[in-house]
């Protein structure tokens, strides 16, 4: 059975001097993504897609690395 997991990025580092698409994950946000990477569903991933935003790419990269998958940015 195929399934689709939609993950939104967790907390970001809000910086008014940086354009929103370039915002990065905050320390708590990064820790949350690392905890998701240990979840059993991550081992069933076949593809990882991400928006081009910095925090989305960070999130996708951590999850994709578990399976050695590329992140497809679109």
N, CA, C, O and CB atoms as a CASP TS submission, in Angstrom:
PFRMAT TS
TARGET T0000
AUTHOR 0000-0000-0000
METHOD Language model
MODEL 1
PARENT N/A
ATOM      1  N   UNK     1       0.832  -1.175   0.000  1.00  0.00           N
ATOM      2  CA  UNK     1       0.000   0.000   0.000  1.00  0.00           C
ATOM      3  C   UNK     1       0.882   1.245   0.000  1.00  0.00           C
ATOM      4  O   UNK     1       1.842   1.332   0.766  1.00  0.00           O
ATOM      5  CB  UNK     1      -0.950  -0.006   1.207  1.00  0.00           C
ATOM      6  N   UNK     2       0.560   2.184  -0.842  1.00  0.00           N
ATOM      7  CA  UNK     2       1.299   3.441  -0.892  1.00  0.00           C
ATOM      8  C   UNK     2       0.671   4.447   0.051  1.00  0.00           C
ATOM      9  O   UNK     2      -0.534   4.423   0.301  1.00  0.00           O
ATOM     10  CB  UNK     2       1.338   3.999  -2.322  1.00  0.00           C
ATOM     11  N   UNK     3       1.494   5.316   0.560  1.00  0.00           N
ATOM     12  CA  UNK     3       0.975   6.372   1.419  1.00  0.00           C
ATOM     13  C   UNK     3       1.732   7.660   1.133  1.00  0.00           C
ATOM     14  O   UNK     3       2.807   7.651   0.533  1.00  0.00           O
ATOM     15  CB  UNK     3       1.094   5.984   2.917  1.00  0.00           C
ATOM     16  N   UNK     4       1.161   8.740   1.563  1.00  0.00           N
ATOM     17  CA  UNK     4       1.755  10.054   1.385  1.00  0.00           C
ATOM     18  C   UNK     4       1.884  10.701   2.753  1.00  0.00           C
ATOM     19  O   UNK     4       0.912  10.787   3.503  1.00  0.00           O
ATOM     20  CB  UNK     4       0.906  10.937   0.418  1.00  0.00           C
ATOM     21  N   UNK     5       3.070  11.149   3.069  1.00  0.00           N
ATOM     22  CA  UNK     5       3.309  11.860   4.324  1.00  0.00           C
ATOM     23  C   UNK     5       3.589  13.315   3.980  1.00  0.00           C
ATOM     24  O   UNK     5       4.505  13.612   3.213  1.00  0.00           O
ATOM     25  CB  UNK     5       4.500  11.224   5.136  1.00  0.00           C
ATOM     26  N   UNK     6       2.820  14.200   4.535  1.00  0.00           N
ATOM     27  CA  UNK     6       3.048  15.623   4.334  1.00  0.00           C
ATOM     28  C   UNK     6       3.554  16.179   5.662  1.00  0.00           C
ATOM     29  O   UNK     6       2.871  16.119   6.684  1.00  0.00           O
ATOM     30  CB  UNK     6       1.737  16.368   3.848  1.00  0.00           C
ATOM     31  N   UNK     7       4.758  16.714   5.617  1.00  0.00           N
ATOM     32  CA  UNK     7       5.392  17.222   6.829  1.00  0.00           C
ATOM     33  C   UNK     7       5.630  18.709   6.641  1.00  0.00           C
ATOM     34  O   UNK     7       6.225  19.135   5.651  1.00  0.00           O
ATOM     35  CB  UNK     7       6.731  16.468   7.140  1.00  0.00           C
ATOM     36  N   UNK     8       5.167  19.481   7.584  1.00  0.00           N
ATOM     37  CA  UNK     8       5.490  20.901   7.544  1.00  0.00           C
ATOM     38  C   UNK     8       6.690  21.133   8.443  1.00  0.00           C
ATOM     39  O   UNK     8       6.894  20.413   9.421  1.00  0.00           O
ATOM     40  CB  UNK     8       4.274  21.780   7.984  1.00  0.00           C
ATOM     41  N   UNK     9       7.463  22.118   8.115  1.00  0.00           N
ATOM     42  CA  UNK     9       8.649  22.385   8.916  1.00  0.00           C
ATOM     43  C   UNK     9       8.227  22.898  10.287  1.00  0.00           C
ATOM     44  O   UNK     9       7.220  23.595  10.412  1.00  0.00           O
ATOM     45  CB  UNK     9       9.578  23.403   8.209  1.00  0.00           C
ATOM     46  N   UNK    10       8.991  22.556  11.303  1.00  0.00           N
ATOM     47  CA  UNK    10       8.696  23.056  12.641  1.00  0.00           C
ATOM     48  C   UNK    10       9.222  24.479  12.817  1.00  0.00           C
ATOM     49  O   UNK    10       9.458  25.184  11.836  1.00  0.00           O
ATOM     50  CB  UNK    10       9.301  22.131  13.703  1.00  0.00           C
ATOM     51  N   UNK    11       9.400  24.887  14.035  1.00  0.00           N
ATOM     52  CA  UNK    11       9.778  26.274  14.335  1.00  0.00           C
ATOM     53  C   UNK    11      10.976  26.758  13.522  1.00  0.00           C
ATOM     54  O   UNK    11      11.935  26.028  13.272  1.00  0.00           O
ATOM     55  CB  UNK    11      10.087  26.412  15.806  1.00  0.00           C
ATOM     56  N   UNK    12      10.875  28.012  13.127  1.00  0.00           N
ATOM     57  CA  UNK    12      11.951  28.624  12.349  1.00  0.00           C
ATOM     58  C   UNK    12      12.596  29.744  13.147  1.00  0.00           C
ATOM     59  O   UNK    12      12.046  30.228  14.137  1.00  0.00           O
ATOM     60  CB  UNK    12      11.421  29.160  11.002  1.00  0.00           C
ATOM     61  N   UNK    13      13.756  30.137  12.699  1.00  0.00           N
ATOM     62  CA  UNK    13      14.481  31.272  13.277  1.00  0.00           C
ATOM     63  C   UNK    13      13.985  32.518  12.550  1.00  0.00           C
ATOM     64  O   UNK    13      14.380  32.773  11.412  1.00  0.00           O
ATOM     65  CB  UNK    13      16.063  31.103  13.143  1.00  0.00           C
ATOM     66  N   UNK    14      13.129  33.287  13.196  1.00  0.00           N
ATOM     67  CA  UNK    14      12.559  34.484  12.583  1.00  0.00           C
ATOM     68  C   UNK    14      13.574  35.613  12.654  1.00  0.00           C
ATOM     69  O   UNK    14      14.034  35.992  13.731  1.00  0.00           O
ATOM     70  CB  UNK    14      11.233  34.893  13.279  1.00  0.00           C
ATOM     71  N   UNK    15      13.912  36.139  11.489  1.00  0.00           N
ATOM     72  CA  UNK    15      14.882  37.233  11.411  1.00  0.00           C
ATOM     73  C   UNK    15      14.357  38.257  10.409  1.00  0.00           C
ATOM     74  O   UNK    15      14.398  38.017   9.202  1.00  0.00           O
ATOM     75  CB  UNK    15      16.308  36.711  10.995  1.00  0.00           C
ATOM     76  N   UNK    16      13.865  39.394  10.894  1.00  0.00           N
ATOM     77  CA  UNK    16      13.314  40.402   9.985  1.00  0.00           C
ATOM     78  C   UNK    16      14.312  40.897   8.934  1.00  0.00           C
ATOM     79  O   UNK    16      13.907  41.427   7.899  1.00  0.00           O
ATOM     80  CB  UNK    16      12.817  41.573  10.783  1.00  0.00           C
ATOM     81  N   UNK    17      15.584  40.731   9.187  1.00  0.00           N
ATOM     82  CA  UNK    17      16.603  41.181   8.235  1.00  0.00           C
ATOM     83  C   UNK    17      16.830  40.177   7.107  1.00  0.00           C
ATOM     84  O   UNK    17      17.539  40.472   6.145  1.00  0.00           O
ATOM     85  CB  UNK    17      17.912  41.436   8.959  1.00  0.00           C
ATOM     86  N   UNK    18      16.230  38.992   7.226  1.00  0.00           N
ATOM     87  CA  UNK    18      16.426  37.927   6.242  1.00  0.00           C
ATOM     88  C   UNK    18      15.099  37.678   5.534  1.00  0.00           C
ATOM     89  O   UNK    18      14.063  37.598   6.194  1.00  0.00           O
ATOM     90  CB  UNK    18      16.958  36.614   6.919  1.00  0.00           C
ATOM     91  N   UNK    19      15.103  37.554   4.205  1.00  0.00           N
ATOM     92  CA  UNK    19      13.854  37.247   3.503  1.00  0.00           C
ATOM     93  C   UNK    19      13.260  35.922   4.008  1.00  0.00           C
ATOM     94  O   UNK    19      13.990  34.971   4.289  1.00  0.00           O
ATOM     95  CB  UNK    19      14.097  37.178   1.972  1.00  0.00           C
ATOM     96  N   UNK    20      11.947  35.878   4.117  1.00  0.00           N
ATOM     97  CA  UNK    20      11.273  34.692   4.665  1.00  0.00           C
ATOM     98  C   UNK    20      11.715  33.393   3.983  1.00  0.00           C
ATOM     99  O   UNK    20      11.937  32.406   4.685  1.00  0.00           O
ATOM    100  CB  UNK    20       9.764  34.847   4.529  1.00  0.00           C
ATOM    101  N   UNK    21      11.855  33.339   2.655  1.00  0.00           N
ATOM    102  CA  UNK    21      12.265  32.069   2.038  1.00  0.00           C
ATOM    103  C   UNK    21      13.648  31.583   2.477  1.00  0.00           C
ATOM    104  O   UNK    21      13.984  30.415   2.282  1.00  0.00           O
ATOM    105  CB  UNK    21      12.249  32.213   0.543  1.00  0.00           C
ATOM    106  N   UNK    22      14.442  32.462   3.062  1.00  0.00           N
ATOM    107  CA  UNK    22      15.789  32.084   3.495  1.00  0.00           C
ATOM    108  C   UNK    22      15.851  31.745   4.981  1.00  0.00           C
ATOM    109  O   UNK    22      16.917  31.388   5.482  1.00  0.00           O
ATOM    110  CB  UNK    22      16.763  33.203   3.191  1.00  0.00           C
ATOM    111  N   UNK    23      14.737  31.847   5.694  1.00  0.00           N
ATOM    112  CA  UNK    23      14.752  31.511   7.115  1.00  0.00           C
ATOM    113  C   UNK    23      15.168  30.067   7.309  1.00  0.00           C
ATOM    114  O   UNK    23      14.870  29.204   6.483  1.00  0.00           O
ATOM    115  CB  UNK    23      13.377  31.759   7.748  1.00  0.00           C
ATOM    116  N   UNK    24      15.859  29.814   8.410  1.00  0.00           N
ATOM    117  CA  UNK    24      16.351  28.479   8.746  1.00  0.00           C
ATOM    118  C   UNK    24      15.566  27.933   9.927  1.00  0.00           C
ATOM    119  O   UNK    24      14.827  28.670  10.581  1.00  0.00           O
ATOM    120  CB  UNK    24      17.868  28.509   9.066  1.00  0.00           C
ATOM    121  N   UNK    25      15.721  26.665  10.197  1.00  0.00           N
ATOM    122  CA  UNK    25      15.094  26.072  11.372  1.00  0.00           C
ATOM    123  C   UNK    25      15.747  26.630  12.629  1.00  0.00           C
ATOM    124  O   UNK    25      16.951  26.884  12.650  1.00  0.00           O
ATOM    125  CB  UNK    25      15.201  24.527  11.338  1.00  0.00           C
ATOM    126  N   UNK    26      14.960  26.818  13.662  1.00  0.00           N
ATOM    127  CA  UNK    26      15.504  27.210  14.967  1.00  0.00           C
ATOM    128  C   UNK    26      16.097  25.967  15.619  1.00  0.00           C
ATOM    129  O   UNK    26      15.911  24.859  15.116  1.00  0.00           O
ATOM    130  CB  UNK    26      14.400  27.860  15.884  1.00  0.00           C
ATOM    131  N   UNK    27      16.796  26.134  16.713  1.00  0.00           N
ATOM    132  CA  UNK    27      17.364  24.978  17.426  1.00  0.00           C
ATOM    133  C   UNK    27      16.265  23.992  17.840  1.00  0.00           C
ATOM    134  O   UNK    27      16.426  22.792  17.617  1.00  0.00           O
ATOM    135  CB  UNK    27      18.149  25.447  18.672  1.00  0.00           C
ATOM    136  N   UNK    28      15.148  24.454  18.437  1.00  0.00           N
ATOM    137  CA  UNK    28      14.084  23.495  18.770  1.00  0.00           C
ATOM    138  C   UNK    28      13.480  22.848  17.527  1.00  0.00           C
ATOM    139  O   UNK    28      13.125  21.670  17.547  1.00  0.00           O
ATOM    140  CB  UNK    28      12.986  24.187  19.569  1.00  0.00           C
ATOM    141  N   UNK    29      13.364  23.618  16.447  1.00  0.00           N
ATOM    142  CA  UNK    29      12.835  23.058  15.203  1.00  0.00           C
ATOM    143  C   UNK    29      13.737  21.974  14.653  1.00  0.00           C
ATOM    144  O   UNK    29      13.259  20.929  14.211  1.00  0.00           O
ATOM    145  CB  UNK    29      12.652  24.149  14.165  1.00  0.00           C
ATOM    146  N   UNK    30      15.027  22.212  14.674  1.00  0.00           N
ATOM    147  CA  UNK    30      15.996  21.215  14.218  1.00  0.00           C
ATOM    148  C   UNK    30      15.946  19.952  15.079  1.00  0.00           C
ATOM    149  O   UNK    30      16.024  18.837  14.562  1.00  0.00           O
ATOM    150  CB  UNK    30      17.411  21.804  14.235  1.00  0.00           C
ATOM    151  N   UNK    31      15.815  20.133  16.385  1.00  0.00           N
ATOM    152  CA  UNK    31      15.707  18.976  17.281  1.00  0.00           C
ATOM    153  C   UNK    31      14.453  18.165  16.980  1.00  0.00           C
ATOM    154  O   UNK    31      14.479  16.935  17.026  1.00  0.00           O
ATOM    155  CB  UNK    31      15.697  19.431  18.747  1.00  0.00           C
ATOM    156  N   UNK    32      13.362  18.848  16.674  1.00  0.00           N
ATOM    157  CA  UNK    32      12.124  18.142  16.350  1.00  0.00           C
ATOM    158  C   UNK    32      12.286  17.311  15.080  1.00  0.00           C
ATOM    159  O   UNK    32      11.834  16.168  15.028  1.00  0.00           O
ATOM    160  CB  UNK    32      10.968  19.137  16.186  1.00  0.00           C
ATOM    161  N   UNK    33      12.925  17.875  14.060  1.00  0.00           N
ATOM    162  CA  UNK    33      13.149  17.126  12.818  1.00  0.00           C
ATOM    163  C   UNK    33      14.030  15.907  13.090  1.00  0.00           C
ATOM    164  O   UNK    33      13.781  14.829  12.551  1.00  0.00           O
ATOM    165  CB  UNK    33      13.800  18.033  11.741  1.00  0.00           C
ATOM    166  N   UNK    34      15.052  16.074  13.919  1.00  0.00           N
ATOM    167  CA  UNK    34      15.915  14.938  14.265  1.00  0.00           C
ATOM    168  C   UNK    34      15.104  13.844  14.956  1.00  0.00           C
ATOM    169  O   UNK    34      15.369  12.662  14.741  1.00  0.00           O
ATOM    170  CB  UNK    34      17.079  15.395  15.175  1.00  0.00           C
ATOM    171  N   UNK    35      14.133  14.207  15.770  1.00  0.00           N
ATOM    172  CA  UNK    35      13.307  13.184  16.422  1.00  0.00           C
ATOM    173  C   UNK    35      12.400  12.506  15.403  1.00  0.00           C
ATOM    174  O   UNK    35      12.171  11.300  15.496  1.00  0.00           O
ATOM    175  CB  UNK    35      12.463  13.804  17.556  1.00  0.00           C
ATOM    176  N   UNK    36      11.878  13.255  14.432  1.00  0.00           N
ATOM    177  CA  UNK    36      11.072  12.627  13.379  1.00  0.00           C
ATOM    178  C   UNK    36      11.898  11.616  12.603  1.00  0.00           C
ATOM    179  O   UNK    36      11.376  10.580  12.193  1.00  0.00           O
ATOM    180  CB  UNK    36      10.504  13.688  12.423  1.00  0.00           C
ATOM    181  N   UNK    37      13.176  11.898  12.395  1.00  0.00           N
ATOM    182  CA  UNK    37      14.037  11.010  11.611  1.00  0.00           C
ATOM    183  C   UNK    37      14.177   9.636  12.252  1.00  0.00           C
ATOM    184  O   UNK    37      14.598   8.686  11.590  1.00  0.00           O
ATOM    185  CB  UNK    37      15.408  11.633  11.436  1.00  0.00           C
ATOM    186  N   UNK    38      13.835   9.519  13.513  1.00  0.00           N
ATOM    187  CA  UNK    38      13.917   8.222  14.197  1.00  0.00           C
ATOM    188  C   UNK    38      12.585   7.464  14.185  1.00  0.00           C
ATOM    189  O   UNK    38      12.486   6.366  14.733  1.00  0.00           O
ATOM    190  CB  UNK    38      14.372   8.425  15.635  1.00  0.00           C
ATOM    191  N   UNK    39      11.568   8.052  13.562  1.00  0.00           N
ATOM    192  CA  UNK    39      10.253   7.419  13.508  1.00  0.00           C
ATOM    193  C   UNK    39      10.240   6.314  12.439  1.00  0.00           C
ATOM    194  O   UNK    39      10.885   6.450  11.399  1.00  0.00           O
ATOM    195  CB  UNK    39       9.155   8.475  13.213  1.00  0.00           C
ATOM    196  N   UNK    40       9.510   5.228  12.694  1.00  0.00           N
ATOM    197  CA  UNK    40       9.489   4.105  11.741  1.00  0.00           C
ATOM    198  C   UNK    40       9.005   4.474  10.339  1.00  0.00           C
ATOM    199  O   UNK    40       9.475   3.890   9.362  1.00  0.00           O
ATOM    200  CB  UNK    40       8.617   3.015  12.279  1.00  0.00           C
ATOM    201  N   UNK    41       8.086   5.420  10.216  1.00  0.00           N
ATOM    202  CA  UNK    41       7.562   5.747   8.896  1.00  0.00           C
ATOM    203  C   UNK    41       8.634   6.305   7.973  1.00  0.00           C
ATOM    204  O   UNK    41       8.503   6.200   6.754  1.00  0.00           O
ATOM    205  CB  UNK    41       6.430   6.737   9.019  1.00  0.00           C
ATOM    206  N   UNK    42       9.688   6.894   8.520  1.00  0.00           N
ATOM    207  CA  UNK    42      10.741   7.471   7.676  1.00  0.00           C
ATOM    208  C   UNK    42      11.438   6.377   6.870  1.00  0.00           C
ATOM    209  O   UNK    42      11.878   6.629   5.748  1.00  0.00           O
ATOM    210  CB  UNK    42      11.771   8.238   8.538  1.00  0.00           C
ATOM    211  N   UNK    43      11.543   5.185   7.413  1.00  0.00           N
ATOM    212  CA  UNK    43      12.192   4.078   6.703  1.00  0.00           C
ATOM    213  C   UNK    43      11.379   3.593   5.516  1.00  0.00           C
ATOM    214  O   UNK    43      11.895   2.842   4.688  1.00  0.00           O
ATOM    215  CB  UNK    43      12.434   2.926   7.650  1.00  0.00           C
ATOM    216  N   UNK    44      10.114   4.004   5.412  1.00  0.00           N
ATOM    217  CA  UNK    44       9.279   3.615   4.279  1.00  0.00           C
ATOM    218  C   UNK    44       9.264   4.663   3.171  1.00  0.00           C
ATOM    219  O   UNK    44       8.612   4.466   2.146  1.00  0.00           O
ATOM    220  CB  UNK    44       7.869   3.358   4.749  1.00  0.00           C
ATOM    221  N   UNK    45       9.971   5.767   3.363  1.00  0.00           N
ATOM    222  CA  UNK    45       9.992   6.811   2.346  1.00  0.00           C
ATOM    223  C   UNK    45      10.650   6.302   1.063  1.00  0.00           C
ATOM    224  O   UNK    45      11.674   5.619   1.093  1.00  0.00           O
ATOM    225  CB  UNK    45      10.731   8.054   2.867  1.00  0.00           C
ATOM    226  N   UNK    46      10.038   6.653  -0.048  1.00  0.00           N
ATOM    227  CA  UNK    46      10.613   6.308  -1.351  1.00  0.00           C
ATOM    228  C   UNK    46      11.059   7.561  -2.102  1.00  0.00           C
ATOM    229  O   UNK    46      11.950   7.498  -2.950  1.00  0.00           O
ATOM    230  CB  UNK    46       9.594   5.522  -2.195  1.00  0.00           C
ATOM    231  N   UNK    47      10.438   8.702  -1.789  1.00  0.00           N
ATOM    232  CA  UNK    47      10.754   9.974  -2.429  1.00  0.00           C
ATOM    233  C   UNK    47      10.592  11.085  -1.388  1.00  0.00           C
ATOM    234  O   UNK    47       9.767  10.988  -0.479  1.00  0.00           O
ATOM    235  CB  UNK    47       9.835  10.227  -3.681  1.00  0.00           C
ATOM    236  N   UNK    48      11.386  12.128  -1.538  1.00  0.00           N
ATOM    237  CA  UNK    48      11.258  13.288  -0.649  1.00  0.00           C
ATOM    238  C   UNK    48      11.223  14.535  -1.529  1.00  0.00           C
ATOM    239  O   UNK    48      12.136  14.788  -2.316  1.00  0.00           O
ATOM    240  CB  UNK    48      12.447  13.356   0.401  1.00  0.00           C
ATOM    241  N   UNK    49      10.148  15.307  -1.377  1.00  0.00           N
ATOM    242  CA  UNK    49       9.955  16.535  -2.132  1.00  0.00           C
ATOM    243  C   UNK    49       9.967  17.715  -1.159  1.00  0.00           C
ATOM    244  O   UNK    49       9.561  17.584  -0.004  1.00  0.00           O
ATOM    245  CB  UNK    49       8.625  16.489  -2.947  1.00  0.00           C
ATOM    246  N   UNK    50      10.432  18.853  -1.636  1.00  0.00           N
ATOM    247  CA  UNK    50      10.513  20.032  -0.775  1.00  0.00           C
ATOM    248  C   UNK    50      10.276  21.286  -1.593  1.00  0.00           C
ATOM    249  O   UNK    50      10.551  21.324  -2.793  1.00  0.00           O
ATOM    250  CB  UNK    50      11.878  20.104  -0.066  1.00  0.00           C
ATOM    251  N   UNK    51       9.769  22.299  -0.936  1.00  0.00           N
ATOM    252  CA  UNK    51       9.759  23.625  -1.561  1.00  0.00           C
ATOM    253  C   UNK    51      11.193  24.146  -1.527  1.00  0.00           C
ATOM    254  O   UNK    51      12.080  23.513  -0.954  1.00  0.00           O
ATOM    255  CB  UNK    51       8.761  24.619  -0.824  1.00  0.00           C
ATOM    256  N   UNK    52      11.405  25.283  -2.133  1.00  0.00           N
ATOM    257  CA  UNK    52      12.758  25.854  -2.181  1.00  0.00           C
ATOM    258  C   UNK    52      13.118  26.648  -0.933  1.00  0.00           C
ATOM    259  O   UNK    52      14.259  27.090  -0.799  1.00  0.00           O
ATOM    260  CB  UNK    52      12.895  26.742  -3.390  1.00  0.00           C
ATOM    261  N   UNK    53      12.171  26.839  -0.018  1.00  0.00           N
ATOM    262  CA  UNK    53      12.470  27.603   1.194  1.00  0.00           C
ATOM    263  C   UNK    53      13.531  26.898   2.034  1.00  0.00           C
ATOM    264  O   UNK    53      13.574  25.670   2.101  1.00  0.00           O
ATOM    265  CB  UNK    53      11.194  27.816   2.022  1.00  0.00           C
ATOM    266  N   UNK    54      14.380  27.693   2.672  1.00  0.00           N
ATOM    267  CA  UNK    54      15.491  27.142   3.452  1.00  0.00           C
ATOM    268  C   UNK    54      15.055  26.168   4.519  1.00  0.00           C
ATOM    269  O   UNK    54      15.637  25.091   4.643  1.00  0.00           O
ATOM    270  CB  UNK    54      16.258  28.245   4.087  1.00  0.00           C
ATOM    271  N   UNK    55      14.040  26.519   5.299  1.00  0.00           N
ATOM    272  CA  UNK    55      13.614  25.633   6.382  1.00  0.00           C
ATOM    273  C   UNK    55      12.982  24.356   5.848  1.00  0.00           C
ATOM    274  O   UNK    55      13.113  23.302   6.471  1.00  0.00           O
ATOM    275  CB  UNK    55      12.632  26.353   7.296  1.00  0.00           C
ATOM    276  N   UNK    56      12.305  24.424   4.719  1.00  0.00           N
ATOM    277  CA  UNK    56      11.726  23.225   4.115  1.00  0.00           C
ATOM    278  C   UNK    56      12.819  22.303   3.586  1.00  0.00           C
ATOM    279  O   UNK    56      12.743  21.085   3.748  1.00  0.00           O
ATOM    280  CB  UNK    56      10.760  23.606   2.983  1.00  0.00           C
ATOM    281  N   UNK    57      13.835  22.885   2.954  1.00  0.00           N
ATOM    282  CA  UNK    57      14.952  22.062   2.447  1.00  0.00           C
ATOM    283  C   UNK    57      15.710  21.410   3.598  1.00  0.00           C
ATOM    284  O   UNK    57      16.120  20.253   3.496  1.00  0.00           O
ATOM    285  CB  UNK    57      15.922  22.919   1.598  1.00  0.00           C
ATOM    286  N   UNK    58      15.898  22.150   4.696  1.00  0.00           N
ATOM    287  CA  UNK    58      16.562  21.562   5.868  1.00  0.00           C
ATOM    288  C   UNK    58      15.787  20.361   6.389  1.00  0.00           C
ATOM    289  O   UNK    58      16.360  19.301   6.643  1.00  0.00           O
ATOM    290  CB  UNK    58      16.714  22.608   6.983  1.00  0.00           C
ATOM    291  N   UNK    59      14.483  20.537   6.544  1.00  0.00           N
ATOM    292  CA  UNK    59      13.631  19.458   7.038  1.00  0.00           C
ATOM    293  C   UNK    59      13.702  18.250   6.112  1.00  0.00           C
ATOM    294  O   UNK    59      13.905  17.122   6.561  1.00  0.00           O
ATOM    295  CB  UNK    59      12.177  19.937   7.175  1.00  0.00           C
ATOM    296  N   UNK    60      13.536  18.494   4.824  1.00  0.00           N
ATOM    297  CA  UNK    60      13.554  17.408   3.849  1.00  0.00           C
ATOM    298  C   UNK    60      14.908  16.701   3.820  1.00  0.00           C
ATOM    299  O   UNK    60      14.963  15.477   3.693  1.00  0.00           O
ATOM    300  CB  UNK    60      13.217  17.943   2.461  1.00  0.00           C
ATOM    301  N   UNK    61      15.986  17.450   3.935  1.00  0.00           N
ATOM    302  CA  UNK    61      17.331  16.852   3.880  1.00  0.00           C
ATOM    303  C   UNK    61      17.574  15.879   5.027  1.00  0.00           C
ATOM    304  O   UNK    61      18.168  14.819   4.834  1.00  0.00           O
ATOM    305  CB  UNK    61      18.394  17.946   3.906  1.00  0.00           C
ATOM    306  N   UNK    62      17.119  16.239   6.207  1.00  0.00           N
ATOM    307  CA  UNK    62      17.297  15.352   7.361  1.00  0.00           C
ATOM    308  C   UNK    62      16.528  14.049   7.143  1.00  0.00           C
ATOM    309  O   UNK    62      17.060  12.962   7.369  1.00  0.00           O
ATOM    310  CB  UNK    62      16.825  16.048   8.667  1.00  0.00           C
ATOM    311  N   UNK    63      15.280  14.164   6.706  1.00  0.00           N
ATOM    312  CA  UNK    63      14.463  12.965   6.515  1.00  0.00           C
ATOM    313  C   UNK    63      14.978  12.120   5.355  1.00  0.00           C
ATOM    314  O   UNK    63      14.999  10.892   5.449  1.00  0.00           O
ATOM    315  CB  UNK    63      13.004  13.351   6.270  1.00  0.00           C
ATOM    316  N   UNK    64      15.392  12.756   4.271  1.00  0.00           N
ATOM    317  CA  UNK    64      15.906  12.020   3.112  1.00  0.00           C
ATOM    318  C   UNK    64      17.208  11.293   3.442  1.00  0.00           C
ATOM    319  O   UNK    64      17.454  10.202   2.929  1.00  0.00           O
ATOM    320  CB  UNK    64      16.125  12.972   1.936  1.00  0.00           C
ATOM    321  N   UNK    65      18.033  11.885   4.284  1.00  0.00           N
ATOM    322  CA  UNK    65      19.333  11.286   4.620  1.00  0.00           C
ATOM    323  C   UNK    65      19.178   9.935   5.298  1.00  0.00           C
ATOM    324  O   UNK    65      20.044   9.070   5.166  1.00  0.00           O
ATOM    325  CB  UNK    65      20.127  12.220   5.523  1.00  0.00           C
ATOM    326  N   UNK    66      18.089   9.749   6.018  1.00  0.00           N
ATOM    327  CA  UNK    66      17.868   8.456   6.685  1.00  0.00           C
ATOM    328  C   UNK    66      17.879   7.326   5.665  1.00  0.00           C
ATOM    329  O   UNK    66      18.428   6.257   5.932  1.00  0.00           O
ATOM    330  CB  UNK    66      16.529   8.460   7.462  1.00  0.00           C
ATOM    331  N   UNK    67      17.283   7.550   4.507  1.00  0.00           N
ATOM    332  CA  UNK    67      17.196   6.529   3.470  1.00  0.00           C
ATOM    333  C   UNK    67      18.221   6.728   2.361  1.00  0.00           C
ATOM    334  O   UNK    67      18.271   5.929   1.425  1.00  0.00           O
ATOM    335  CB  UNK    67      15.813   6.517   2.881  1.00  0.00           C
ATOM    336  N   UNK    68      19.033   7.766   2.443  1.00  0.00           N
ATOM    337  CA  UNK    68      19.995   8.041   1.374  1.00  0.00           C
ATOM    338  C   UNK    68      19.310   8.500   0.107  1.00  0.00           C
ATOM    339  O   UNK    68      19.790   8.224  -0.992  1.00  0.00           O
ATOM    340  CB  UNK    68      20.829   6.812   1.084  1.00  0.00           C
ATOM    341  N   UNK    69      18.193   9.198   0.242  1.00  0.00           N
ATOM    342  CA  UNK    69      17.422   9.670  -0.910  1.00  0.00           C
ATOM    343  C   UNK    69      17.801  11.090  -1.272  1.00  0.00           C
ATOM    344  O   UNK    69      18.233  11.860  -0.414  1.00  0.00           O
ATOM    345  CB  UNK    69      15.927   9.587  -0.626  1.00  0.00           C
ATOM    346  N   UNK    70      17.641  11.442  -2.541  1.00  0.00           N
ATOM    347  CA  UNK    70      17.817  12.857  -2.916  1.00  0.00           C
ATOM    348  C   UNK    70      16.563  13.629  -2.518  1.00  0.00           C
ATOM    349  O   UNK    70      15.487  13.051  -2.365  1.00  0.00           O
ATOM    350  CB  UNK    70      18.098  13.009  -4.458  1.00  0.00           C
ATOM    351  N   UNK    71      16.713  14.922  -2.355  1.00  0.00           N
ATOM    352  CA  UNK    71      15.569  15.796  -2.105  1.00  0.00           C
ATOM    353  C   UNK    71      15.230  16.446  -3.441  1.00  0.00           C
ATOM    354  O   UNK    71      16.080  17.071  -4.075  1.00  0.00           O
ATOM    355  CB  UNK    71      15.877  16.880  -0.980  1.00  0.00           C
ATOM    356  N   UNK    72      14.007  16.293  -3.846  1.00  0.00           N
ATOM    357  CA  UNK    72      13.541  16.896  -5.092  1.00  0.00           C
ATOM    358  C   UNK    72      12.882  18.226  -4.742  1.00  0.00           C
ATOM    359  O   UNK    72      11.834  18.265  -4.096  1.00  0.00           O
ATOM    360  CB  UNK    72      12.544  15.945  -5.858  1.00  0.00           C
ATOM    361  N   UNK    73      13.515  19.319  -5.181  1.00  0.00           N
ATOM    362  CA  UNK    73      13.041  20.664  -4.845  1.00  0.00           C
ATOM    363  C   UNK    73      12.221  21.185  -6.031  1.00  0.00           C
ATOM    364  O   UNK    73      12.633  21.126  -7.190  1.00  0.00           O
ATOM    365  CB  UNK    73      14.247  21.634  -4.512  1.00  0.00           C
ATOM    366  N   UNK    74      11.057  21.690  -5.680  1.00  0.00           N
ATOM    367  CA  UNK    74      10.202  22.210  -6.760  1.00  0.00           C
ATOM    368  C   UNK    74       9.298  23.277  -6.297  1.00  0.00           C
ATOM    369  O   UNK    74       8.520  23.812  -7.087  1.00  0.00           O
ATOM    370  CB  UNK    74       9.394  21.131  -7.365  1.00  0.00           C
TER
END
